């Protein structure tokens, strides 16, 4: 409890320092507010546009979480299939490696053209961005079973499925955790870029609209809401990952 309170206090101090530095830059530079508004002006915009920000943040959050869940599920399923099937490794892995060389963000206009300006294109963008890190990290962990465990599975004549479930998956959980950490970092970028390319709702759309109207304070307010959403997502996943990757979990072969 004391440790958690200390971390919270350090976070507040860092936040206070950042806000003071921001305000100091605004005062010292004399930059116009339409270029760089101060924290107080952004806070006023947050309060004045709370309903609009909440409505657009809800749209972004739903697409973000849906795409994240679908991308993680698809990535885990692909990694398990690759680990279990030599044929899948022969046919699919080269395609995955080639696909990773293609900048996924460059596909945003194509995805929007195919799926329209609604939620599906944003969800697919998030899926595409996080699919490869999750698949690659989890698959690498599954294939790096220590030799003693592999010898034990062979000695006990474990079937490939039992070997996968009781040995490879528990041993690969830290690798999956690494992939999930990358996923929660990339996902907010993906959903916002999808909204920038084409959308009529969402925080990304609100940023573009505010920028076009010269409402820099609203643009910064949207960015603050997006940062808060990303931070909540990151902390939530860190809690889940901490339990998944807890040391001392041992598999067994039956």
N, C-alpha and C positions, 0 to 999 in steps of 0.2 A: 504493500500500500504506500509506504514511504517512497519507494523507488518510483512508482507511478506518479505520485504527487510531485516529486522532484523533476521528472521528465516534463510534466505539464507546466511546471513553473519555468523551466528552461525554455519551453516553447513560447510561453507568454513573453518572456524577456526578449527572445529573438524577434518575435512579432513586433514588440514595442520598439526595438532598435531599428528594425526595417522601416516602420512607419515614420519614425523620427528622421531617419536618413532621407527617406523620400521627401518629407516636408522640407528638410534642410536644403535639398537640391532645388526644390521649387523656389524657395525664398532666395537662395544665393544666386541662382541663374536668372531670375526674373522672367522665366519663360512664360509665354501666354498660356492661359488655362485651356484654350482650345487645342494646344499641343500637348501639354502635360498638366492635367489637373492635380491638385493636392489631395491628400487622403480625406480631408474634411469634405471637399466637393464631391468626391466619389461616394463617400458615406451618405451625403444628401441625396445623390442620385439613386443609391441603393434603396433608401427609404421611400423616395417619391415614386419609384418604378417597381416597388416590391411585387405587386400583383403580376405585372408583365414579365418580370424576371422569373418569378416562380412558375408561371405557365410555360415559358420556353425552357426553363431548366428541367421541368418534368418531362417534356418531350425528349430532350437530350439524354436524360438519365435512363428513361425506358429503353431507348435505342441502344445506349451504351451497355446496359446490363444484359439486354437480350442478345446482342451481338457477342458480348463477352462469354456468356454462358454457352451459346451455340458454338463459338470458336473453340473454347476449351474442350467441350464435349467431342467435337469433331477431331481436334488434335490428339486427344487421348485415345480415341477409337482408332485413328490412323496409326499411331505409334504402337498400339497393342497388335494390330493386324500385321504391321511390318515385322515386329519381333517374333510373331508366331508363324509367319509364312515366308519361307525363302523365295517363293515365286513372287510374292508382293514386293519383297525387297529388290528383286531383280527388275521388276517392271515399273514400280512406282517411285522408288527412291531417286533414280536419275531424274525423273520428271519433277520431283519436289526440289531437288538441288537446282535444276534449271529455273524453276518458277521463283526461287528465292533471289535469283539474279535480276529479276524484273522489279523495278521500283513499284511497289504496290500502290503508293499514293498517286502515281501517274495513271492508274486505272480508274480513279474516281470519276472523271468525266464519262468514261465508257459505262461504268456501273450505273451512273445517274441516267444516261441515255437509255439503257436497257430497262431499268426498274422505275424510272420516274423520280419526282422530287419528294416523294413521301418517305415513310419510315423504312420500307424494305431496302432501299439503296444505302441508307446509313448503317443498317444492321449488317448488311453484306460487307461493307467497307471495314467495319470493326472485325468481323469474322476473318476476312482476308489478311488483315494486318497481324492479328494475334495467332492465327492458325500455325504459321511456320515456326515461330519460336517455341510454342508449346509442343508441337510434334517433334521437332528436332531435339529439344532438351530431354523430353521424356524418352524418346527412342534411344538416345545415347546412353541414358541411365539404364534402360532395360538391357542393353547389349553389353554392359560393363559389369556383369556378374563376376564377383571374385572367384578365382580358381577353386578354392576349397569348397565353396557352395556349389559350384558346377560339378565338381567331383562327387560331392555328396548326393546331388540329384541323380547323377548317372549310376552311382552305387545302389541307390534305392529304387532305380528303374522308374523314376517319376515320368509320367507322360508330359509332353510339351505344355499342355494346358495347366497341369498342376505345378510344373516348374515355373511357369509364368506367374501364376496367381500367388503362390506361397513363397517364392524366392525373388524373382526378378522385379515384380511390382513393389514389394516393400523396400527392396534395395534401391529402386529408382525414384522413390518419393522425394528425396532432396533435389534430384535433377528436375523433377516436375515442379518443385517449388521455385527453382530458378526460372523456369519457363513462365510460370504464373506471375512472377515479379515483373518480368519483361512485358507480359500481356497487360497488366494493370497500368503500366507506364505508357504503352503505345495506344491503348484503347481510346483515351480521351482525345488524343491527336486525331485518330482516325475518324471519330464521329464528327468532330468539328470541321475537319477538311471536307467530309461529305456534305455538311451543311453549307460550307462556303461555296462548293461547286454548284449546288442547286438545292434550295429548300425554301419553304415559306414559314418555317417555325424552327425553334431551337436557339441555343446560345450563340452558335456560329452565325446563324442568320441575323440575330440581333446585333452582333458585332459589326457585320457588314452594313446593316441598315443605319446604325449609329455613326459609323465612319462616313458613310455617304452624306449624312445630314450634318456632319460636323459636331455631333454630340459625343465628344471624347470622354466626358465623364460617364455617360451611359456605356460606352465601349469598355472602359476600365471596370465599371460595375459588373458587366457581363463576364469579364475576365476573372474578377474576384469570385463570382459565383461558380464559375467553371473550376477554378483552383480549389475551392472548398469541396466541390463534388469529387474532384480527383483525389484530394487528401482523404476524404471519408472512405472512398473506394480502396485506396492504398492501405489504410489502417485496418479496414475490415479484412482484406485479403492477407495482410501480415498476420493477423490473429489466426485465420484459418491455416495459413502456411506453417505457422509455428507449431500447430497441433499435428499437421500432416507429417512434417519433417522432424518430429520429436525423436531424439536418439534413443536407442535401446529397443526399437521395434524389430522383432526378429520373425522371419518367415519360417514355415515348416512345410514339409512335404508329406502328403498323406496318400 
